[in-house]
Amino acid sequence: MTEKNQEEQQAQETAENLVSEEELAQSESITDEEIIESLGADESDADLGQMVSELQGEIAQMHEDLLRARAEVENIRRRSQEEVSKARKFALESFSESLIPVRDSLEAALAHEQQSVETYKEGVETTLRQLTQAFERNSLKEVAPAAGDAFDPNLHQAISSISDPNHTANTIVQVLQKGYTLSERVVRPALVVVAV
């Protein structure tokens, strides 16, 4: 027999010898007299009988404490699952509320057909301010490196690299598209051209 087979056989024999909780609950409780007999003492030994009674009381109390602890753990597990479920369900609620006024502004701009270019520009600037405020309230931040900043692969994505005598190696020459982070996590890296 291999070691693995021996271990499996020992585990199976051990499992067969174990008594389940249901069997313990259904079994009759042992009387004080039976415990005293099994210890080989006389029934007249009052101290031993009293000790057995005290120990049985402690066991009953520990069993009750165990049941209460299990119930408490189950309640905590259930409550935490409900909280996680609610958090997932309503995670975007705040962000959605912030974006609704931006959509309202865009729809209002499209509803007015006879507007001057200056009025359209003013409306777009107002809408951009609303969008910027929505981003700020929800910890969505721009990643907009300037030319000459060091290239950071955690925040930037190099689209191409060029040889430029005005820039040192591994610095940004041009930003093609801004990036964004949400609570310190990159949502979209900034697209950049890097000097070599």
C-alpha positions as a Markdown table, in Angstrom:
| # | Residue | x | y | z |
|---|---|---|---|---|
| 1 | Met | 0.0 | 0.0 | 0.0 |
| 2 | Thr | 1.3 | 3.5 | -0.8 |
| 3 | Glu | 1.5 | 6.2 | 1.8 |
| 4 | Lys | -1.4 | 8.0 | 0.2 |
| 5 | Asn | -3.6 | 4.9 | 0.4 |
| 6 | Gln | -2.7 | 4.3 | 4.0 |
| 7 | Glu | -3.5 | 7.9 | 4.9 |
| 8 | Glu | -6.9 | 7.7 | 3.1 |
| 9 | Gln | -7.7 | 4.4 | 5.0 |
| 10 | Gln | -6.7 | 6.0 | 8.3 |
| 11 | Ala | -8.8 | 9.0 | 7.6 |
| 12 | Gln | -11.8 | 6.8 | 6.6 |
| 13 | Glu | -11.5 | 4.7 | 9.8 |
| 14 | Thr | -11.2 | 7.9 | 11.9 |
| 15 | Ala | -14.3 | 9.4 | 10.2 |
| 16 | Glu | -16.3 | 6.1 | 10.9 |
| 17 | Asn | -15.4 | 6.3 | 14.6 |
| 18 | Leu | -16.5 | 10.0 | 14.9 |
| 19 | Val | -20.0 | 10.7 | 16.3 |
| 20 | Ser | -22.0 | 13.3 | 14.5 |
| 21 | Glu | -23.6 | 16.2 | 16.4 |
| 22 | Glu | -27.1 | 14.8 | 15.6 |
| 23 | Glu | -26.1 | 11.4 | 17.1 |
| 24 | Leu | -24.8 | 13.3 | 20.2 |
| 25 | Ala | -28.1 | 15.2 | 20.5 |
| 26 | Gln | -30.2 | 12.1 | 20.1 |
| 27 | Ser | -28.2 | 10.0 | 22.6 |
| 28 | Glu | -29.4 | 9.7 | 26.1 |
| 29 | Ser | -27.4 | 11.7 | 28.6 |
| 30 | Ile | -25.2 | 9.7 | 30.9 |
| 31 | Thr | -26.3 | 9.7 | 34.5 |
| 32 | Asp | -24.1 | 10.6 | 37.4 |
| 33 | Glu | -24.1 | 7.0 | 38.6 |
| 34 | Glu | -22.9 | 5.7 | 35.2 |
| 35 | Ile | -20.0 | 8.2 | 35.3 |
| 36 | Ile | -19.1 | 7.2 | 38.9 |
| 37 | Glu | -19.2 | 3.5 | 37.9 |
| 38 | Ser | -17.0 | 4.1 | 34.9 |
| 39 | Leu | -14.4 | 5.8 | 37.1 |
| 40 | Gly | -14.4 | 2.9 | 39.4 |
| 41 | Ala | -15.6 | 4.9 | 42.5 |
| 42 | Asp | -18.4 | 4.2 | 45.0 |
| 43 | Glu | -21.8 | 5.9 | 44.8 |
| 44 | Ser | -21.2 | 7.1 | 48.3 |
| 45 | Asp | -18.4 | 9.3 | 47.2 |
| 46 | Ala | -20.3 | 12.6 | 47.3 |
| 47 | Asp | -17.4 | 14.8 | 46.2 |
| 48 | Leu | -17.0 | 12.9 | 43.0 |
| 49 | Gly | -20.8 | 13.0 | 42.3 |
| 50 | Gln | -20.8 | 16.8 | 42.9 |
| 51 | Met | -17.8 | 17.2 | 40.6 |
| 52 | Val | -19.5 | 15.2 | 37.9 |
| 53 | Ser | -22.7 | 17.4 | 38.3 |
| 54 | Glu | -20.6 | 20.6 | 38.0 |
| 55 | Leu | -18.8 | 19.3 | 35.0 |
| 56 | Gln | -22.1 | 18.4 | 33.3 |
| 57 | Gly | -23.3 | 21.9 | 34.0 |
| 58 | Glu | -20.2 | 23.4 | 32.5 |
| 59 | Ile | -20.6 | 21.2 | 29.4 |
| 60 | Ala | -24.2 | 22.2 | 29.0 |
| 61 | Gln | -23.2 | 25.9 | 29.3 |
| 62 | Met | -20.4 | 25.5 | 26.8 |
| 63 | His | -22.7 | 23.8 | 24.4 |
| 64 | Glu | -25.2 | 26.6 | 24.7 |
| 65 | Asp | -22.4 | 29.2 | 24.2 |
| 66 | Leu | -21.3 | 27.3 | 21.1 |
| 67 | Leu | -24.8 | 27.3 | 19.6 |
| 68 | Arg | -25.1 | 31.1 | 20.3 |
| 69 | Ala | -21.7 | 31.7 | 18.8 |
| 70 | Arg | -22.6 | 29.7 | 15.6 |
| 71 | Ala | -25.8 | 31.7 | 15.3 |
| 72 | Glu | -24.0 | 35.0 | 15.7 |
| 73 | Val | -21.4 | 34.0 | 13.0 |
| 74 | Glu | -24.2 | 33.0 | 10.7 |
| 75 | Asn | -26.0 | 36.3 | 11.3 |
| 76 | Ile | -22.8 | 38.3 | 10.6 |
| 77 | Arg | -22.2 | 36.3 | 7.4 |
| 78 | Arg | -25.8 | 36.9 | 6.2 |
| 79 | Arg | -25.6 | 40.6 | 7.0 |
| 80 | Ser | -22.3 | 41.1 | 5.2 |
| 81 | Gln | -23.6 | 39.3 | 2.1 |
| 82 | Glu | -26.6 | 41.6 | 2.1 |
| 83 | Glu | -24.4 | 44.7 | 2.4 |
| 84 | Val | -22.1 | 43.6 | -0.4 |
| 85 | Ser | -25.1 | 42.9 | -2.6 |
| 86 | Lys | -26.5 | 46.4 | -1.9 |
| 87 | Ala | -23.1 | 48.0 | -2.4 |
| 88 | Arg | -22.9 | 46.4 | -5.9 |
| 89 | Lys | -26.4 | 47.3 | -6.8 |
| 90 | Phe | -26.2 | 50.9 | -5.8 |
| 91 | Ala | -22.4 | 51.6 | -6.5 |
| 92 | Leu | -23.1 | 53.9 | -9.4 |
| 93 | Glu | -26.1 | 55.7 | -7.9 |
| 94 | Ser | -24.1 | 58.8 | -6.9 |
| 95 | Phe | -22.2 | 59.0 | -10.2 |
| 96 | Ser | -25.5 | 58.6 | -12.1 |
| 97 | Glu | -27.1 | 61.4 | -10.1 |
| 98 | Ser | -24.1 | 63.6 | -11.0 |
| 99 | Leu | -24.4 | 62.9 | -14.8 |
| 100 | Ile | -28.1 | 63.6 | -15.1 |
| 101 | Pro | -27.7 | 67.4 | -15.2 |
| 102 | Val | -25.0 | 67.1 | -17.9 |
| 103 | Arg | -27.5 | 65.1 | -20.1 |
| 104 | Asp | -30.2 | 67.7 | -19.3 |
| 105 | Ser | -27.9 | 70.5 | -20.5 |
| 106 | Leu | -27.0 | 68.7 | -23.7 |
| 107 | Glu | -30.7 | 68.0 | -24.5 |
| 108 | Ala | -31.6 | 71.7 | -23.8 |
| 109 | Ala | -28.8 | 72.8 | -26.2 |
| 110 | Leu | -30.1 | 70.5 | -29.0 |
| 111 | Ala | -33.7 | 71.7 | -28.4 |
| 112 | His | -32.9 | 75.3 | -29.4 |
| 113 | Glu | -32.3 | 75.4 | -33.2 |
| 114 | Gln | -31.8 | 79.1 | -33.7 |
| 115 | Gln | -28.7 | 79.9 | -31.7 |
| 116 | Ser | -25.6 | 81.8 | -32.4 |
| 117 | Val | -22.2 | 80.2 | -32.3 |
| 118 | Glu | -21.4 | 82.2 | -29.2 |
| 119 | Thr | -24.4 | 80.8 | -27.4 |
| 120 | Tyr | -23.5 | 77.3 | -28.3 |
| 121 | Lys | -20.0 | 77.8 | -27.1 |
| 122 | Glu | -21.3 | 79.2 | -23.8 |
| 123 | Gly | -23.6 | 76.2 | -23.4 |
| 124 | Val | -20.9 | 73.7 | -24.1 |
| 125 | Glu | -18.6 | 75.4 | -21.6 |
| 126 | Thr | -21.3 | 75.3 | -18.9 |
| 127 | Thr | -21.9 | 71.6 | -19.7 |
| 128 | Leu | -18.2 | 70.9 | -19.4 |
| 129 | Arg | -18.1 | 72.6 | -16.0 |
| 130 | Gln | -21.0 | 70.4 | -14.9 |
| 131 | Leu | -19.2 | 67.3 | -16.1 |
| 132 | Thr | -16.0 | 68.3 | -14.4 |
| 133 | Gln | -17.9 | 68.8 | -11.1 |
| 134 | Ala | -19.5 | 65.4 | -11.5 |
| 135 | Phe | -16.0 | 63.9 | -12.0 |
| 136 | Glu | -14.6 | 65.7 | -8.9 |
| 137 | Arg | -17.5 | 64.6 | -6.7 |
| 138 | Asn | -16.9 | 60.9 | -7.7 |
| 139 | Ser | -13.1 | 60.9 | -7.4 |
| 140 | Leu | -12.6 | 60.7 | -11.2 |
| 141 | Lys | -9.4 | 62.6 | -11.9 |
| 142 | Glu | -7.6 | 63.6 | -15.1 |
| 143 | Val | -4.2 | 62.3 | -15.9 |
| 144 | Ala | -2.8 | 65.0 | -18.2 |
| 145 | Pro | 1.0 | 65.0 | -18.1 |
| 146 | Ala | 2.9 | 68.0 | -19.6 |
| 147 | Ala | 5.5 | 67.7 | -22.3 |
| 148 | Gly | 8.8 | 67.0 | -20.5 |
| 149 | Asp | 7.3 | 65.0 | -17.7 |
| 150 | Ala | 8.8 | 61.6 | -16.9 |
| 151 | Phe | 7.0 | 58.7 | -18.5 |
| 152 | Asp | 5.2 | 56.5 | -15.9 |
| 153 | Pro | 4.0 | 53.2 | -17.3 |
| 154 | Asn | 1.4 | 53.0 | -14.5 |
| 155 | Leu | -0.4 | 56.1 | -15.7 |
| 156 | His | 0.7 | 56.5 | -19.3 |
| 157 | Gln | 0.6 | 54.4 | -22.4 |
| 158 | Ala | 3.3 | 55.0 | -25.0 |
| 159 | Ile | 1.8 | 55.1 | -28.5 |
| 160 | Ser | 5.1 | 55.8 | -30.2 |
| 161 | Ser | 8.6 | 56.9 | -29.4 |
| 162 | Ile | 10.7 | 59.4 | -31.2 |
| 163 | Ser | 14.2 | 60.8 | -31.1 |
| 164 | Asp | 14.0 | 64.4 | -30.0 |
| 165 | Pro | 17.1 | 66.5 | -29.0 |
| 166 | Asn | 14.9 | 68.8 | -26.9 |
| 167 | His | 13.7 | 66.0 | -24.6 |
| 168 | Thr | 15.7 | 63.6 | -22.5 |
| 169 | Ala | 15.0 | 59.8 | -22.8 |
| 170 | Asn | 11.8 | 58.5 | -21.2 |
| 171 | Thr | 10.1 | 61.8 | -21.1 |
| 172 | Ile | 6.8 | 62.8 | -22.7 |
| 173 | Val | 7.0 | 64.7 | -25.9 |
| 174 | Gln | 3.3 | 65.0 | -26.7 |
| 175 | Val | 0.0 | 64.0 | -25.0 |
| 176 | Leu | -2.4 | 62.5 | -27.6 |
| 177 | Gln | -5.3 | 61.7 | -25.2 |
| 178 | Lys | -5.8 | 62.4 | -21.4 |
| 179 | Gly | -6.1 | 59.5 | -19.0 |
| 180 | Tyr | -8.3 | 59.1 | -16.0 |
| 181 | Thr | -8.1 | 57.6 | -12.5 |
| 182 | Leu | -10.9 | 56.6 | -10.3 |
| 183 | Ser | -9.9 | 56.6 | -6.6 |
| 184 | Glu | -6.3 | 56.1 | -7.4 |
| 185 | Arg | -7.0 | 53.3 | -9.9 |
| 186 | Val | -6.3 | 53.8 | -13.6 |
| 187 | Val | -9.5 | 53.8 | -15.7 |
| 188 | Arg | -7.8 | 54.9 | -18.9 |
| 189 | Pro | -4.0 | 55.6 | -19.2 |
| 190 | Ala | -2.9 | 58.8 | -20.9 |
| 191 | Leu | -1.8 | 58.2 | -24.5 |
| 192 | Val | 1.6 | 59.8 | -25.1 |
| 193 | Val | 4.5 | 60.0 | -27.4 |
| 194 | Val | 7.8 | 59.3 | -25.6 |
| 195 | Ala | 11.4 | 60.5 | -26.3 |
| 196 | Val | 14.1 | 57.9 | -26.7 |
